[in-house]
Amino acid sequence: MLIQNTSNSLVDILRQRRQKLASLIDFPVILWSGNNSPRNFPANVFPFRASSHFLYFAGLPLPNAVIRLEAGKLELFMDDPKPSSALWHGEMPLREEIAQKIGADVAKPMVELELSVEGAATIAVQDAATWTQQSQLLDRLVLPQIQPAGIDLELAKAIVTVRLTHDEAALIELRKAAAVTVEAHKAGMAATSSAKIEAEVRAAMEAVIIAHNMTTSYNSIVTVHGEVLHNEQYHHSLQPGDLLLADVGAETEIGWAADVTRTWAVSGKFSSTQRDIYDVVLAAHDACIAKIRPGVEYEDIHLLACTVIAEGLVNLGILKGNPEDLVEMDAHALFFPHGIGHLLGLDVHDMEDLGDLAGYEEKRERSDRFGLGYLRLNRPLRPGMLVTIEPGFYQVPAILNDANLRSKYHNLLNWQRLSQFADVRGIRIEDDVLVTTEGSEVLTAALPNQASAVEDLVGG
């Protein structure tokens, strides 16, 4: 349990956060942290990760703990460790000590929680044991699989309002995560020349993260099959003609995330076709970041990426037609099917446990268009928001071999020309971008993304 490196500043930060929440709602809130989940027998558990909503207001990753918030006040509910636990886990901090660290007004054992639940709102925690307890104590269904309703929905909207932009304390953590992630990617590039399989590059990257006492903020993607968007297999061999796509991010000790992708040639040198596509993706990446500033619609940034990619593919002879028209027809989505990015914070896809409540401005809904359906963020940008920008190009067999799509776009795609780019399975370039009052700041700018600079890092 992490309680070191905390001070009165943590107390002040948490007080400010809960006062912001209190200004938006007039009912009590109870947030559970969640609990350890056994893998196969009770003492062998999966790594614990506290609920992000709990973490935001409690500050520390406390297992099996609950906080009650009302009118800016914080009550902590958790049990002291059993005396026998010292044998296995060493001396653990007591409830009162933790309460002092986080500025709790009251600290009580868990058995007293049931006396304080009346009229309270909550957010479902992901583990089954916890949401079962939530449902039982609050006498209503509280499930992560269903959208919140009633006061729970009011709470969710209020939390989105508070967490959508980051305070200075959050930005300190996010910068830490970004800095370690940059070093991890450099280590992965440097390890490639001697690696035989993807797992060796993954190991080099995650070793940097672990050495900083952090963990990964999501399951690492380190693959020569970049066309599989969330590929979590690492056994493939590395061949000289392959591209290696690495989507790896660090998470700080108290839960703040980074999310970065780079793609490089295993040989250390892009082929001419790989370089052509890489430069198209990079052009989209750079154009999007240049456009980020307060008030700009994130959907417009996505559509800009689509247009730049379509224009690049037209120039390469892969697509045929006017780029704007191709985007309107979603032809670009044959190669760029996902959205340009997402919110980033305590979760790598921040607050997506709330569905689209955080990602979508009120009264907006997801499109059913082929090229817009996976857009995770559809809001005007505001200072303090942290977003990813991650355009890509992928030759996904499930898309390119789809009979309906082949028929719909057969006049717009030069299949013979596309066949010359067979050595480009997938390319993605992703950075973490903070919206500032006047524009933007790339938190991961220390990691080069120009093709020649990437080649230099891989080649040593």
N, C-alpha and C positions, 0 to 999 in steps of 0.2 A: 504494500500500500504506500503510495507516494504522498508524503506530507512535508518533505524537506523543501527548501528553497521557496517557502511561502512567507509572507510577512503581512503587515498591516495594509500594504498595497493591494494584496489579494482581497482582503476584507472590503476595502473601498471599492474595488472593481465589481465585486459581487453585489454589494449594496446598490451601486448605480444601476446594474442590470435589472435587479428585481424591482427597483423603484420605477424604471421605465416600463416594466411589465404592469406594475400596479396602476400606472397612469392610464392604462388601456382597458382594464377589466375591474369589476367590483365584486368578485367572488373569490373564494379560496382556491388554491391550486395545489395538487399533490403530484409530485414527480418521483417515480421509482428509478433507481439506478440499474436494476436488473441483477442477475446472479450468475455464478459460475454454472456451466452446463457440463455434466459428466460425459466423457467420451465412451467409456465402457464399464467403469466401476467408479463409485463415488469420489474417490480420492484422485482420480486421473481425469482432469478437466480440460476443456478447451480454454484457450487464452481468454481472460475476461476483458470485455470492453463495455464500459458504462454507457448507458443511454446518453446520446448527445444533448438532449434537452436537459437532463439532470446535470450533466457536466457543465453546461453553460451557466447555470445558476448556482451550482454547488462548488465548481472549481476543481474538485479532486475526484479521481476515479475510484469511488468507494463501492465495493460489492455489497449487495443486500442492504442497501440504505434507501431512505426515503426523505424527501424534504417537503415541507408544507409552507407555501408562500401565501401571505395575505397582507394587504396594505403595506407592502415593503418589508414585512417581517419574515424571518426564516426560522422554522422549527426543524430540527434534525431528529430523525428516528433511525436508530440502529442499535444493535446489541454490542456489548463489549465482547471481546474474544474470550472463549472458554479457557480456563487455566491450562487445560491439556494441550491447547494449540501451540503453546510456547515450545513444546518439544519438537514440533515439526516445522514451525514457521518463525520461531524466535519471538522476542517480545514485540507485541503489536500495540499501536497507540489506542488509548481508551476513547470512548465516546466524547467525554468532556474536552479532551485535548483536541480532537478533530473539530468539535463545535467551535472552539476558540480560533482555530486556524481559518475557518471559513466565515466567521462572524455570525454564527447562529445565535438567535435570541434565547432559544430553549433547546435542550437536548433530552430526548426521552428514549426508553427502550421500545423495541418494535411492538411489543404487546399492547402498548397504549395507542397505536396508530388508529385502531378501529374506533376510538372515541373521538377522532378528529376528522372524520371523512365526510360528514354531512354537508351537502351542498357544494362539494368540491369538484373541480374539473381536473382532467388528466389527459395524458397522451399515452397511447399503448406502447409498451416496451416489446421488443422483438422476441424475447425468449418466452416459451410457453408457460413455464412455472410462474413467471412474473405477471403476464397478462391474465392468467387464471386467478391469481391473487387480486389483481386490480378489479376484475369483474366481480369477484365474490365480495370484496369489501365495499365496493361502490354500488353493488346490487344492480348492475346493468352490464351489457356486453361491451367489453373494451378489448378490441381485437386489432392487431396490425393489418389484418386482411381487409378491413372495412373502413370506409371514410368516417372520421369523427362527426358527431352530430350534437345539436344542442349546445350546452356550455362547453363541451369538449371542442366543438368546432370554433366557438368564439375564442377559446384559449389558443387553438392552433393558429388562427389568424393573427392573434396578438403576438405570439412567439415569432411568427414569420416577420412581422413588422420590426420586432426588436433585433432579430438575428440577421436580417437581410443585409445590413451594412455592419462593418466590423469596427469595434472600438480599438483604441491603441494597444490595449493588452492583448487582444486577439491578433493584431497585426505583428506584434513581437513574436508570437508563437508561429504564425504563418510564415514569417521570414526565416525563422529557424528551420522549419520543415523544408522550405524552398532551397535554402543553402545546402542542407545535407543531401537533398535530392539531386542537386547539381553535381555534387561530388560523387554520388553513387553512379550517375550516368557516365561521368568521365572514367570511373573505374571500370565500368562495363565495356566501354569502347577500348580501353587499354588492354583488357583481358581477352579480347576477341581473337587476336592473332594466335594465341596459344591454346584456345579452347577447342575442344572437339565436338561438344554438344551444347545446346542452348543452356542447359542447367549450369554449366560452368560460368557462363556470363552472368546468369541470374545470381549465382553465389557471390561473385565479385561485387555485384551491385548491392545486394542485401547485406553483405558483410560491412559495408560502409555505414548503412543505416543502423545495424545492430551495434556497431562500435560507438555510435553516438547515443546509445541507450534509447533508441527509438524503434518503432516497428514499421511495417509497411501499412499504408493507409487503405490498401486494397490488395487483392491477390495479383502479384506481378505478372505482367505479360512480357515475355522475352521469347520471341519466336521468329523463325524463318517463314512461317505461314501467316504473314500480316494480313491476309485476306480474311482470316478468322478473327473477328473484332475483339472478342474476349477470350483469346486462346490461353489456356492455363496448363498446357503440356510443354515439357521441357526436354524431351528425349531425342528430338530430331538432330541429326548431325549437321554441322556447319560446312557448307561447300563453298569454294571460291566465288562462284557466280551468284550466291545468295545475297538477299537483303535481310538484315536482322532488325526487327522492329521491337523496341523496348519501351514499354509503358509502365513506369515504376515511380512510386511516390512514397515519401517518408511521412510518418505521423509522429508528432511529438509526444512526450510522456503524458501530457494531459489532453491529447486527442485531436490536435489541429493538423490539417492535412495539406500535402502538396500532391500535384498530379502532372507529370511531365512525360512526353513521348519524344523519342528521337528514332530515326531510322538511318542505318548506315550499311555500307557494303562490307561483307565479311572479309573480302580481300583487301579492304582498305581503300579501294578505288571504285567509284560508281562506273558502270558501263555507260555508253552514250545514251541508251534508251532509259536507263535508270536515272541518269542525271537530268534528262529532259522532263520526265514526270516529276522528279524531286523539285525541280525549279518551278514547275506549275503549282505544286502544293505550297511551296515556300512563298510564292507570289500572293497566293490567297491568304496565307497566314499573316504576312506583313501588311497587306491591304486592310485586313480586318482590325489589326491592332492599331493601325494609323487612324482608324475611324472612331475608336473608342473614346467617348467623353460623356459627361452627364447629359441626359435627355435623349440620347440616341437609342433607338429601338434595337434590342438585341436581335430580333428577327431580321431587321435590315442588314445587320452585320452578317448573319447567316446567308442571306440572299446575295450579299456581296461576294462571299466566298464561293457560292455556287456559280455566280457569273464569271468570276476570275478563272475558276477551274474549267468551266465550259469554254471560255475563250481560249485558254491554253490548249485544251484538247482539240478545238477546231484548228488552231494553228499547227498542231502536230498531225492533223489529218485523221484523227480518230473519230471525232464528231463532225457532222456536217450541218451548217446552218448558222443563223444569227444567234450569238450567245444568249441574249436576253430572251429570245423566243424559245431556245432550248431549255432554259431554266423554267420558263412558264409552263412548258410541257413536261417538266421533271426529267428530261433526258440526262441531265448531269448526275441524277441519283443512281443511274446505272453503275457509277463509279464512286459516288460520294453519297451513300444512303443515309448517313446519320446527321445529327445536328452539329453545329459549329462548336458547341461546348455546353457548360453548365455552371451552376453556382459551386463555390468551393469554400469550405470553412471547417467546422468540426467533423463534417463528413465529406468524403471525396465528391459525392453528389449531394450537396448540402440540403438537408431537410426533405429529401425525397421520400422519407418514410411517411410524409404527409401528402403523398401523391403530387398533384400539380399545384397545390395551394401556394407553395413557395415559388415555384418556377414560373407560374402564369399569373399575370395581372388579373385582378378580379373581373369576372364576366368574359374572360377569354378562355377558349377551349382549344384542344389540340386539333390540328387539321387532319383530314383523312387523305391528303395528297401523299403520293409516293415520296416526294422530296421534302416534305415538311412534317410528316407524322412523328418523327423521332426527335424533333426539336424540344429540348428539355427546359429551355428558358425563353420566355416570351414576355419581357417587361422592358420599359424604358430604363436605361442605366442610371444609377445614382452614385454619388461619391461614397466610397467605403465598400462598395460591392467588389467581390473578388470572383472573377470568372475565368474559365479556361477558353482558350482559342485553339482548336485542334482540327483543322481541315485534313482531308486525306484522299487517297486514291486507292481503290481496291478492285481486284478482279475476283469477285465472289461467284463461284460456280452456280450457287442457288439463284443468283440474280441473272447472270449472263446466259444461263441455260433454261431460264423460265420461258416457256413457249408463248405465253401471253405478252411478256415484255419484248421478246424478240420480234413478235409480230407488230407490236405497237410502234417500235422504234427502228424497224428494219431499214427505213429510208434515211435515217439520221446517223447510223453507225457504220463505219467502214471496217468490216470484220477482218479483211485482209491486212489493212494497216495495223489494226489492234494486235494481230498475231505476231507482229514484229516486236511487241512489248511483253513477250511471254515471261521475261525475267523480272517483271515488276508485279509481284503478287499483292503487295500492300505497302503503302507509305503513309505515315502520319507524322505530323510535326505539331507538338503541343506545348504551350507555355501558360503560366499563371499570371493573369493580368488584373491589377488593381485599378479600379476607376477612381481617379482623383478629381479635385474640384475643377481642374483645368484640362484634364486629358486622361492619361493613364500612366502606369508604371508597371513594367514587366518584372515581377519578383524573381523570375528564373532567367533573367537576361545574361547571367554569367555563364550559361551553357550555350556555346555557339550552335547556330543552326544553318549557317551558310555551308553549302556542300563542300567547298574546299577546306573550310575550317574543321568540319566533321571528319573529313578524310585525314587531316593532319592528326587529330586526336586518336583515330583508330590506328593509323600507321606509326604512331609513336613519336 
